[in-house]
Structures are given as C-alpha cells and as structure tokens.
Amino acid sequence: MLPTSKRALAAAAALVGALLLQPGPTGRAGLDDSAGPDCPAASGLPQVTGRVLAFTGTLSCFRPGGASFGGTVTRPTVAERLPNPVPGAPCRDINYYPVTFTEAGGAVRATFHARAGSSTAVLEPAAAAMAATHEAMVSDVLLGSYQLEDPTDPASPLTCRLDPAARLRCPDTGQLDSLCFIWIAHPITPASSPPAAWAPFFAAAAGDIRAEAGTIGSSPAATAVVNTPVCSWIDGMGIPSERDLTLILAGRPDPSGRQVFYTFVARIRFDHVNWFFDDYSGSTATVQPPSACGAHPELVAHSYSEISDDRHPDHRFHVVATEIYTIDVQVFWIDSDGSHRETVDPGLTIPPVELDPHPQYVGQVEGVPLGGP
C-alpha cells in the first residue's frame, strides 16, 4: 500500500486527468454539433437572452445548463463487510459525492468535495455535453482489514479497521486512485423548464414597422385629370419583403438549476397594400400604370371619373395606403430528448399600418379657345 502522502498526490493527479478527459455518451440525439444542422449546438451559455436581434443568417442552439447546476444526487455509504471474516480479510467503506457544474466564458467546470480530496476542473466537450442532461457523482473508498478488537486478547471478536486515508475509486472498473464520473440521467424538457412568453419581445420589434412604413408618392404630383391614370406608390418602406429576427430565451430553472435555452426566429413579411383612392364611387379598381410613371415600389394606378374639387375642403382626394404584414415564429431547442424545431403561435398579429393620407388633386381638361372670327 502506498504511504498516505504518495496516495494523496496520485489521487490529485488522477482527479485532474479524469475531469479533463472524461468520455461522453454515444448515440444520444441532439447532444453533438451535427444533430441540428439548422441550429448547431454551441458551447457554454448564450451571451444574449431576452433581446430581439436581427437575424444574420446563422443560428446557435444551447444545451441545457445554467450559471450553476447539478449536485442533486448522491448515495449512502456502502459498508462492505464479510459475514464470517478471518483475521486479515479485507473490508471497506465506499462513499459517494455529488458533482456540481458551473458555466462561464463558454466552459463547463465540475466541482466536488470528497474525503479523498476536492477539485474543480474544466470539462472536455464530450463531458460538458453529458452534464447538460445528467447528474454526476464521484466515489472514494476507505480500505481496511479485519483485526482483533483487542490485540492482546486472541479470543476477542474481529472488527473492521479502516485506513483513514480515502482513495479515489472508479466504480466501473474498481481501479483505485482513478476518478470516474457516475452519470445519472436527468430529464429536462419544456415541461420542466418552460420558456417565458415570447410575444411581448416580438411585439416591441413589430411596433417599429409603423415608423418605417414610408410615404405615398404620386404622378402627376400636382394636377391630374379625369379619365387618365393617376399613379401612386410608396417610398421608403422599411420592410419591402421580409425582416428576420432572433431571440434567445432561457426557460425557468428546474430543481437542479438547469434551464432549457430556446432560440426563436421570427419572420415578419410584407404581404400586400390595400389602396383607398377616395373616389366618389368608392371604387378601388386599378388600371395599368403608364410607363411615364417610372418604376416605384408598390406602384398602382387609378382612373378618376370626376374632379376632386368638392370632395374635401382642400379640394383633393385623400389617397390612403394600408400595409398588411404577417409574422410566423419557429423555435429551436435542445433537451434531454435531443434537438427540436417547431413552428409556434407568434402570440400576436401585426396591426395594419396605415400611411398618412396623400392629397391628390384631379381636375378637368380645360379647353383652350382658338379665337373668334
């Protein structure tokens, strides 16, 4: 048996090595970078949560975790004794200790406090992935042998005498002075770590659309005439086709401190414009815009059959454009069942955005006298 000081040094070296090189699981969906090609797993905790950002074309998903989590499982000490021992026969106490995990700066650290020693070390990626959905324990052992309770009395009963210096023990192999994690599955799903309501975050972003709705332009800009196409369009639209936004929300912590991290993608799409030309007849019919109007966003044309003099006090038709937008939301996440992607209810609709009315004068073609006899 090694002297106590040498055993302590060997245990410490084995401890650090095992923490850094701890193997991960095989065959668990969603816990490697290839499991979700649309939203690959990233290491560590998300840097930004609860803030809507512009979508840059790539997504990152995050495994369950938290600033501090785990440490919820252990086992009672197992005292291994023989029913009919003889002097010198082995005996031992096997002890178990919970492991806690912390995440910071993209690294997962494991910490435990055992009789054989305490340590904190950074986990290799495979072990870090395992910690996302598993609790962990470590084990050490007190070795001993059966000896006379009273060494001076050969008839005294045998008792187990333990060496007070604990030694790390790998439960799978029984190897001493070697550390192995005992992994215990820890289910975590949206049921145990649900997200906060996402609609308010996207509602705030959707509200910006009104400020970017643009303005109505027209041609002829000053004076149009009846029975001739009058062109209208929208200048300065903030979302001419689509705007994509992302949001990362942390789920509620479960009893272990783990959270599911949800990556949302919202697509706000411009759908169409409803035009109101303020025609006396109420007509919203459009005609082919003449080439003289040029090229403009949302270009339409309307032909008025009457002049605008008596329509409003300013003697103009008030042309109104109402922009219609849609929103759909998808959410990506990783939990103990793997990687997931779902379309969810946005929780909101984008109200129609009505632009300021555009005053359009429409007059009559005036005859020009050619002179008298």
C-alpha positions as CSV (number, residue, x, y, z in Angstrom):
1,M,0.0,0.0,0.0
2,L,1.3,3.5,-0.9
3,P,2.2,5.8,2.0
4,T,-0.6,8.3,2.7
5,S,1.3,11.3,1.2
6,K,2.1,9.5,-2.0
7,R,-1.5,8.2,-2.3
8,A,-2.8,11.8,-2.0
9,L,-0.5,13.0,-4.8
10,A,-1.5,10.2,-7.0
11,A,-5.2,10.8,-6.3
12,A,-4.9,14.5,-7.1
13,A,-3.2,13.8,-10.4
14,A,-5.7,11.2,-11.4
15,L,-8.5,13.6,-10.4
16,V,-7.5,16.4,-12.8
17,G,-6.8,14.0,-15.6
18,A,-10.1,12.3,-15.3
19,L,-12.0,15.6,-15.2
20,L,-10.3,16.8,-18.4
21,L,-10.6,13.6,-20.3
22,Q,-14.0,12.3,-19.1
23,P,-15.6,10.4,-22.0
24,G,-19.1,11.4,-23.1
25,P,-22.1,9.3,-24.1
26,T,-22.7,7.7,-27.5
27,G,-25.9,7.6,-29.5
28,R,-27.7,10.4,-27.8
29,A,-29.5,12.6,-30.3
30,G,-29.2,16.3,-30.0
31,L,-26.0,16.5,-28.0
32,D,-23.5,17.0,-30.7
33,D,-22.9,19.7,-33.3
34,S,-24.2,17.7,-36.1
35,A,-27.6,16.9,-34.6
36,G,-29.3,20.1,-35.5
37,P,-27.8,21.4,-38.8
38,D,-30.2,24.4,-38.8
39,C,-29.2,25.3,-35.3
40,P,-26.0,23.6,-34.3
41,A,-25.1,23.2,-30.6
42,A,-22.9,25.9,-29.2
43,S,-20.7,25.6,-26.1
44,G,-21.4,27.4,-22.9
45,L,-24.3,29.8,-22.1
46,P,-25.9,32.2,-24.6
47,Q,-24.4,35.6,-24.4
48,V,-27.6,37.5,-25.1
49,T,-31.0,36.4,-23.8
50,G,-34.3,38.4,-23.8
51,R,-33.3,40.8,-26.6
52,V,-34.5,40.7,-30.2
53,L,-31.7,40.9,-32.7
54,A,-31.5,41.0,-36.5
55,F,-31.0,37.5,-38.0
56,T,-27.6,37.3,-39.5
57,G,-28.1,34.0,-41.4
58,T,-26.8,31.6,-38.8
59,L,-28.3,30.2,-35.6
60,S,-26.9,28.8,-32.4
61,C,-28.6,26.5,-30.0
62,F,-27.5,25.8,-26.5
63,R,-27.7,22.7,-24.4
64,P,-29.4,22.8,-21.0
65,G,-27.4,24.3,-18.3
66,G,-27.0,27.4,-16.2
67,A,-24.6,29.5,-14.2
68,S,-24.6,26.8,-11.5
69,F,-26.4,23.5,-11.7
70,G,-26.3,19.8,-10.6
71,G,-25.3,18.4,-7.3
72,T,-28.7,16.9,-6.6
73,V,-27.8,13.1,-6.4
74,T,-25.7,11.1,-4.1
75,R,-25.8,7.6,-2.5
76,P,-25.4,6.5,1.1
77,T,-22.1,5.0,2.1
78,V,-21.8,1.3,1.4
79,A,-20.0,-0.6,4.2
80,E,-18.8,-3.9,2.7
81,R,-18.4,-6.4,5.5
82,L,-17.9,-10.2,5.5
83,P,-20.4,-12.4,7.4
84,N,-17.7,-14.8,8.6
85,P,-14.4,-13.0,8.4
86,V,-10.9,-14.3,9.3
87,P,-8.0,-12.2,10.6
88,G,-6.6,-10.1,7.7
89,A,-9.7,-10.4,5.5
90,P,-10.5,-7.2,3.5
91,C,-13.3,-4.8,4.3
92,R,-14.1,-1.3,3.0
93,D,-16.4,1.7,3.0
94,I,-17.4,3.1,-0.4
95,N,-18.5,6.8,-0.3
96,Y,-20.3,8.8,-3.0
97,Y,-20.4,12.6,-3.5
98,P,-22.4,14.8,-5.8
99,V,-20.8,16.9,-8.5
100,T,-21.9,20.5,-9.2
101,F,-21.3,22.3,-12.5
102,T,-20.8,25.9,-13.4
103,E,-20.7,27.6,-16.8
104,A,-18.8,30.8,-17.6
105,G,-16.9,32.0,-20.6
106,G,-18.0,29.1,-22.7
107,A,-16.5,26.5,-20.4
108,V,-18.2,24.0,-18.1
109,R,-16.5,23.3,-14.8
110,A,-17.1,20.4,-12.4
111,T,-16.6,20.6,-8.7
112,F,-16.8,18.1,-5.9
113,H,-15.7,17.7,-2.3
114,A,-14.7,14.1,-1.4
115,R,-12.9,12.7,1.5
116,A,-10.1,11.8,-0.9
117,G,-9.8,15.4,-2.0
118,S,-11.7,18.3,-3.6
119,S,-11.2,19.7,-7.1
120,T,-12.6,22.0,-9.8
121,A,-11.6,21.5,-13.4
122,V,-12.8,22.3,-16.9
123,L,-14.6,19.5,-18.7
124,E,-13.8,18.3,-22.2
125,P,-16.6,19.0,-24.7
126,A,-18.0,15.4,-24.6
127,A,-18.3,15.5,-20.8
128,A,-19.7,19.0,-20.9
129,A,-22.4,17.8,-23.3
130,M,-23.1,14.9,-20.9
131,A,-23.5,17.3,-17.9
132,A,-26.3,19.1,-19.8
133,T,-28.7,16.2,-19.2
134,H,-27.1,14.1,-16.5
135,E,-26.3,14.4,-12.8
136,A,-22.9,13.1,-11.7
137,M,-21.3,11.6,-8.7
138,V,-17.7,10.6,-7.8
139,S,-16.6,7.9,-5.4
140,D,-13.8,7.2,-3.0
141,V,-13.1,4.3,-0.7
142,L,-11.7,3.6,2.8
143,L,-9.8,0.3,2.7
144,G,-9.3,-1.9,5.8
145,S,-9.0,-5.4,7.1
146,Y,-10.4,-7.5,10.0
147,Q,-8.4,-7.4,13.1
148,L,-8.8,-8.4,16.7
149,E,-10.8,-5.9,18.6
150,D,-8.4,-6.3,21.5
151,P,-5.0,-7.1,20.0
152,T,-3.9,-8.5,23.4
153,D,-6.8,-11.0,23.6
154,P,-6.7,-13.7,20.9
155,A,-10.3,-14.6,21.8
156,S,-11.7,-11.1,21.2
157,P,-14.0,-10.6,18.2
158,L,-12.8,-9.4,14.8
159,T,-13.5,-5.9,13.8
160,C,-13.0,-3.9,10.5
161,R,-10.3,-1.4,10.9
162,L,-10.2,1.2,8.1
163,D,-7.3,3.2,6.9
164,P,-8.4,6.9,7.5
165,A,-6.8,8.0,4.1
166,A,-9.5,7.7,1.5
167,R,-8.6,6.8,-2.1
168,L,-10.4,7.7,-5.2
169,R,-12.2,4.8,-6.9
170,C,-13.6,4.3,-10.4
171,P,-16.9,2.3,-9.8
172,D,-16.9,0.8,-13.3
173,T,-13.5,-0.8,-13.1
174,G,-12.8,-0.8,-9.4
175,Q,-9.5,0.9,-10.1
176,L,-8.1,2.9,-7.2
177,D,-6.6,6.4,-7.3
178,S,-8.6,7.0,-10.5
179,L,-11.6,9.2,-10.9
180,C,-14.6,8.4,-13.0
181,F,-18.0,10.1,-13.0
182,I,-21.1,8.1,-12.3
183,W,-23.6,9.6,-14.7
184,I,-27.3,9.6,-13.7
185,A,-29.8,10.7,-16.4
186,H,-31.5,13.9,-15.6
187,P,-34.6,14.5,-17.9
188,I,-35.1,18.2,-18.7
189,T,-37.7,19.2,-21.3
190,P,-40.0,22.2,-21.9
191,A,-42.4,20.7,-19.3
192,S,-39.7,21.2,-16.5
193,S,-38.2,24.3,-18.0
194,P,-40.8,26.3,-20.0
195,P,-39.9,29.5,-21.8
196,A,-41.3,32.9,-20.9
197,A,-43.9,34.4,-23.2
198,W,-42.1,35.4,-26.4
199,A,-44.9,37.5,-27.9
200,P,-44.0,40.8,-26.0
201,F,-40.5,40.7,-27.3
202,F,-41.5,40.5,-30.9
203,A,-44.4,42.9,-30.4
204,A,-41.9,45.6,-29.5
205,A,-39.9,44.9,-32.6
206,A,-43.1,44.7,-34.8
207,G,-44.1,48.2,-33.4
208,D,-41.1,49.7,-35.2
209,I,-42.7,48.9,-38.6
210,R,-45.1,51.9,-38.3
211,A,-42.1,54.2,-38.1
212,E,-40.7,52.6,-41.2
213,A,-44.0,52.4,-43.2
214,G,-42.9,55.1,-45.8
215,T,-44.8,57.8,-47.6
216,I,-47.2,57.9,-50.6
217,G,-45.9,59.4,-53.8
218,S,-47.9,60.2,-57.0
219,S,-47.7,61.2,-60.6
220,P,-48.9,63.6,-61.8
221,A,-48.0,65.1,-58.4
222,A,-49.6,68.4,-58.8
223,T,-52.6,68.2,-61.1
224,A,-54.1,65.0,-62.6
225,V,-57.1,64.9,-64.9
226,V,-60.2,62.8,-65.0
227,N,-60.3,59.6,-67.0
228,T,-56.5,59.4,-67.1
229,P,-54.4,57.0,-64.9
230,V,-53.0,58.6,-61.7
231,C,-50.1,56.6,-60.4
232,S,-49.5,56.0,-56.6
233,W,-46.7,54.2,-54.9
234,I,-44.8,54.0,-51.5
235,D,-41.4,55.5,-50.9
236,G,-39.1,54.5,-48.0
237,M,-40.7,51.2,-46.9
238,G,-38.7,49.7,-44.1
239,I,-39.7,46.1,-44.9
240,P,-40.2,45.8,-48.7
241,S,-40.2,42.0,-48.5
242,E,-39.2,40.3,-45.2
243,R,-37.4,41.0,-41.9
244,D,-36.0,38.1,-39.9
245,L,-35.4,38.4,-36.1
246,T,-33.9,36.1,-33.5
247,L,-34.5,35.9,-29.8
248,I,-32.9,33.6,-27.2
249,L,-35.0,33.0,-24.0
250,A,-33.9,30.9,-21.0
251,G,-36.5,28.5,-19.6
252,R,-37.4,28.5,-16.0
253,P,-34.7,26.7,-13.9
254,D,-35.6,23.2,-12.9
255,P,-34.8,22.0,-9.3
256,S,-31.2,21.2,-10.4
257,G,-30.7,24.7,-11.7
258,R,-30.7,23.7,-15.3
259,Q,-32.5,25.7,-17.9
260,V,-33.6,24.9,-21.5
261,F,-32.5,27.6,-23.9
262,Y,-34.9,28.5,-26.7
263,T,-33.7,30.1,-29.9
264,F,-36.6,31.8,-31.7
265,V,-36.7,33.0,-35.3
266,A,-39.5,35.4,-36.3
267,R,-40.1,36.2,-39.9
268,I,-42.0,39.4,-40.5
269,R,-43.2,39.5,-44.1
270,F,-44.8,42.3,-46.1
271,D,-47.9,40.8,-47.6
272,H,-49.8,43.4,-49.6
273,V,-51.1,47.0,-49.7
274,N,-54.8,47.9,-49.6
275,W,-55.3,51.1,-51.5
276,F,-58.1,53.6,-50.9
277,F,-58.3,56.2,-53.6
278,D,-61.2,58.2,-52.1
279,D,-63.1,58.0,-55.3
280,Y,-66.8,59.3,-55.1
281,S,-67.9,55.9,-56.2
282,G,-65.9,54.1,-53.6
283,S,-64.0,52.3,-56.4
284,T,-60.6,50.8,-55.6
285,A,-60.1,49.5,-59.1
286,T,-56.6,49.8,-60.5
287,V,-55.5,50.2,-64.1
288,Q,-52.2,49.6,-65.8
289,P,-49.7,52.3,-64.7
290,P,-48.4,54.2,-67.8
291,S,-44.7,53.9,-68.5
292,A,-44.3,57.6,-67.8
293,C,-44.8,56.9,-64.1
294,G,-41.5,55.1,-64.0
295,A,-40.6,52.3,-61.5
296,H,-41.6,52.6,-57.9
297,P,-42.3,50.2,-55.0
298,E,-45.9,49.1,-54.9
299,L,-46.8,51.1,-58.0
300,V,-50.5,51.2,-58.9
301,A,-52.7,53.5,-60.9
302,H,-56.3,54.6,-60.6
303,S,-58.5,56.5,-63.0
304,Y,-60.9,59.1,-61.6
305,S,-64.2,59.9,-63.4
306,E,-64.9,63.1,-61.5
307,I,-62.8,66.0,-60.3
308,S,-61.8,66.4,-56.7
309,D,-63.0,70.0,-56.1
310,D,-66.0,69.1,-53.9
311,R,-64.6,66.0,-52.2
312,H,-62.9,67.8,-49.2
313,P,-62.3,71.4,-48.1
314,D,-58.8,71.2,-49.6
315,H,-60.4,70.2,-53.0
316,R,-58.4,67.0,-53.2
317,F,-58.9,63.3,-53.0
318,H,-57.2,61.7,-49.9
319,V,-55.4,58.6,-51.1
320,V,-54.6,56.1,-48.3
321,A,-52.4,53.1,-48.3
322,T,-52.7,50.4,-45.7
323,E,-49.8,47.9,-45.4
324,I,-50.5,44.4,-44.4
325,Y,-47.8,42.3,-42.7
326,T,-47.7,38.7,-41.4
327,I,-45.5,37.1,-38.8
328,D,-44.5,33.5,-38.2
329,V,-42.2,32.1,-35.5
330,Q,-40.1,29.0,-35.2
331,V,-38.3,27.8,-32.1
332,F,-35.2,25.6,-31.8
333,W,-34.0,24.0,-28.6
334,I,-32.0,21.0,-27.2
335,D,-33.3,19.0,-24.2
336,S,-32.7,15.5,-22.8
337,D,-34.7,14.1,-25.8
338,G,-32.5,15.7,-28.4
339,S,-32.8,18.6,-30.8
340,H,-36.1,20.1,-31.7
341,R,-37.6,22.5,-34.2
342,E,-41.2,23.6,-34.1
343,T,-43.4,26.3,-35.6
344,V,-45.3,28.1,-32.8
345,D,-48.1,30.6,-32.4
346,P,-46.5,34.0,-32.6
347,G,-48.8,35.2,-29.9
348,L,-49.5,38.4,-31.8
349,T,-50.7,39.8,-35.1
350,I,-49.2,42.8,-36.7
351,P,-51.9,45.5,-36.9
352,P,-52.4,47.0,-40.4
353,V,-50.1,50.0,-40.9
354,E,-52.0,53.0,-42.4
355,L,-49.9,55.6,-44.0
356,D,-50.7,59.3,-43.8
357,P,-53.2,60.3,-46.5
358,H,-51.8,61.8,-49.6
359,P,-53.7,64.7,-51.1
360,Q,-54.3,64.2,-54.8
361,Y,-55.8,67.0,-57.0
362,V,-57.8,65.8,-60.0
363,G,-59.2,68.4,-62.4
364,Q,-60.8,68.6,-65.8
365,V,-59.0,69.1,-69.1
366,E,-59.6,72.8,-69.9
367,G,-60.4,73.8,-73.5
368,V,-58.2,76.5,-74.9
369,P,-60.1,79.0,-77.1
370,L,-58.6,79.4,-80.5
371,G,-60.0,82.9,-81.1
372,G,-63.2,84.4,-82.7
373,P,-63.9,85.4,-86.3
